[in-house]
């Protein structure tokens, strides 16, 4: 959200949200440390549970995205620390995924795309650091790996949806992560394209084409995701109440707004910026709406 508003030129909101993100990350990092030290058995059980292990990739994504924002200023050293932390965490979680039973694919859902989001956050951070050929080649390898991982995850999830379609109550907003994973892949691709001069010449053309294809796919996913939400709440009357999965809508929308801004700037520099500003404010409205629902859900009910 902070970066989306920054791309739209809303500097005050960008600064406030960035400061809030740093404060919240510090609190969450402390909580994760306490949990790992004080409750290792509970953490181990989560890492072995197919329904919960993918949620831990949000730690990787948060660390990578925050490191990206810190990579340009005096806190660049912190960015390197967060990048290292995110890389180690992704490797550990990937190892946990290899131990899951094959039957876990029968319950695949939108959270499975968080592995792609985490991997692309590493590529995103690497492309934000001072440009060096080895780092950019590493970022390029991670980026293509993330794209391949997305395709594999989409195939697994598509097979599951065709064979065992979920009931309306199980069609949670977590499926929006499928769009968010493409959006962060698009954003990382545009930043790689910014440093195309340091990449092998034969890869520059395919890179630009892949970015356009990814952004187009992210755009194409929005109507069916909205349609599923209408089908769930209007057709089948599932109550539209607060649930933590609603935050799975906020990140993809904000990331899509940022990716669209970068695509406009990098690949189509003469395109109008009206859509960029509109998407940034739409993302802000989604964030405020979900936050409002979260606050209202925690408000005590008077007898």
N, C-alpha and C positions, 0 to 999 in steps of 0.2 A: 504494500500500500504506500509506504514511504517513497519508494522509487517511482511508482506510477505517478504520484503527485509531483515528484521532482521532474520527471520527463515532461509534465504538463506545465511546468513553471511555477507551481504553487510552493514557494520556498518555505513559508512559515509552517504550513501543515507538514511539509516534508521533514523539517527540523524537529518538530514536536513528536511526530510519530517515530522518527529514528531514535530519539532519546528514550521514548517509551519502549521501543523494541530492545534497546541495549539493557535497560533496567529489568525488563521481563526475562530476557535471556539469562542475566546474572542470577535471578531468583530461581529459574528453572534448572540452570546448571547446578546450583547448590542443592536443589531438591533431588536431582538425579544422583549426585554424589552421596547424599544421605541414604537414598534408597539402595544404591549399590553396596554401600558399606554396612548399613544396618539391616537390610533385608535381602541378602543375596539369593536366598532360596526362592523368594517371590519373583525376583528379577529373572532368575534362571527358568522358572516355570513359564513366564511370559515369553521368553526367547524360544521356548520349545513349543509354544502354542501357535498353530497356523493362523488363528483368528486375531492374535495380538502382536506377533513379532513384527509384522510390516509397519505397525504404528510407530515403532522405534526409529524408523528411517526419518521421521520428522525431526529428530535430533540432528541427524546429518544435514538435512535440508536447512534447518535453522542456522546451524553453525556455518555452513557454506555461504548462504545468502548474506548473513551478517558480516562474514569475513569479506565478502565482495564489496560491501559498503564501506568497510574500514580500510580497504587496500589503497585508497588514494590520499589519505591524510597522514598526520603524525602518528596515528595508531596502527601503522602498517605492520609493526611487529606483532601486535595482537592478532592481526589478520592471518599471519603465518601460523600462529599457535592454533587458532580456530580451524584453519585449513588442515593442519596435521591431525587435530582431534577428530575432525569430520572424516578424514580419510581412514584413520584407524577404526573408527566406529563403523564405517561402511563395510570394511573388510571383515570385522567381527560378525556383523549382522549377515553378511553374505555367506559366511561360513555356517551360521545357524540355519540359513535357508537350505543349504545342501543336506541337512540332517532331517528335514521335514519328510514325512511319508508321502508317497506319490498320490495317495488318496486325498491329500490336502487340496489338490487342484479342483476337486468337486465342489469346494466351498469358496472358490476364488471370488473376490469382489473388487471394488474400485481401489481399496487400500493397497492392493498389490502393486499399483503403479507408483507407490511411494519409493520403491527401490530405484526406479528410474529417476524420480525427482531428486533423490539423494545423490545419485551418481552425476547427474547434470549440474547439481549445485557445486560439485568439485570442479567440473570443467568451467563453470561460470566464474568461480573465484580465480582459477589459474589464468583466465583471459583478462582479468582485471588487474593483475599484478604488473609491474614494469615488464614490458615485452622482451622476452628472451626466447630464442628459438627452441631450446630444450623444453622449457615450460609449455610453449605453445604446441609443440608436437605431442607432449603428454596430454594436454587439454584436448587436442584433436582426437587422440586415441580414446580418451574417456568419453568424448562426445559421441563418436561413432558407436562405442560400446553401449552408451545410453540409448541411442536410437535403436540398436539391435535388441536390447533388453525390452524396450517398449513394444516392439513388434512381437517378440516372443510372449510377453505378458498379455498383449491384446489377443493373440491366438488362443492362449489358454483360457482367458476369460470369455472370449467369444464362443469357444466350444462348450464351456460350462453353461452359458446363457441359453444356447440352443438346445442343449440336452435337459437342463433343469432350470427353467426360467424361475426367477425368484418371485415370491408373492409381493403384492404392493407394499406391505409393511416392511419388507426387506430391501426394497429399492431405495436405499438411503441416499442422501446427498454425497456420500463417499464416492459415487461414480463420477462426480465432477473432477476427481483427481486425474481421470483419463485425459481430460482437456488440459489440466494444469501441467501434467508431465510433458505434453507437446509444447505448451507455451514456454516452459523454462528451457526446453531443448531449442526452441526457436531463438530465445534470447541469448543463450550461450553460443549458438551458431552465428548470430549477427556480430557478437564480440570477436569471435574467431575471424570472421570476414573482415573486421576492421584491421586486423594484423595479417591480412592475406599475403603481404609482401615477404613475410618471414616463413611462409609455408611453401611446400613444393608446388611448382607452377601447375602441375597436372591435377592438383586437388582443388584449385581455386574455383573453377567452373562448377564442378559437382557440389561444392560446399554452398555456393549461392543458390543453386537450384534446389538443394535439399532444404535450405532455410525457407524458401518460398513454399515448397510442398508441405513442410511441417506447419507453417503458419496457416496455410489453406485448410489443412486437416483440423487444426484447432478451431478455426472458424466454423467448419462444417459440423463439428461436434456440438456446438452450442444449441442449435434448434432441437435436435433429438433429446438433449439433456433437459431442456425446458419442457419439451412435450412429455417426457417421463414424469416430471414433477407435476404437471397438470393432470396427467392420467392417475397419478398416485393420490393426489389430494382432492381433485374435483370429481373424477369418475368413481374412485373407490372410497372416498370420504375418509382417508387417513388424516387425523387431526394435524393441522399445521402448528405444532407446538415446538418449543425449544428443545433441541437435542444437540449434543456436542458435534455430531456429524455435520451440522450446518456450517461449521468453520471450514469444512472441506469445499465449500463454495467460494469462500472469501479469497483464499490463496489463489485458486485458478483464475478468478476474475481479475484480481490485481496483477497477476503475472501475465495474463493475456493483454491487459492494457499496456503494461511495460513492454512486452514483446512487440506489440503493434507499433508503439512509438519508435522502438529501435529499428524495426523493419522499414518504417517510413523514412527514418533519418539515414539509414545505411544504404538501402537498396533503391528507394524511390525518394530521393531528397527533395524533389519538386512537388510532391503530393501535398494537398492541403492538410493542415494540422487540426482541423476542427474535430475529426473523429478521435484523435489522440486525447484532446481535452475532454470530450464527451465520455470516452471510456474511463478516463481517470476518475471523473465524478461519479460515474455509474459504480465503479469499484468502491469508491468512498461511501456511497449510499448503501451498498450491500454490507460493507463492514459495519456501518452505524446501525443498520437494521438488525443484524445478528447480535451485535453487542447489546442493543436495546432489549432484544428477546432474552439474552442471557441474564441481564440485570433484573428484568421482570420475573424470570423464573426463580430467582433467588430471593425475591421479596417475600417476607412472611405474610401468610394469609390470615386476616383477622377473623376471629370466630363470629 
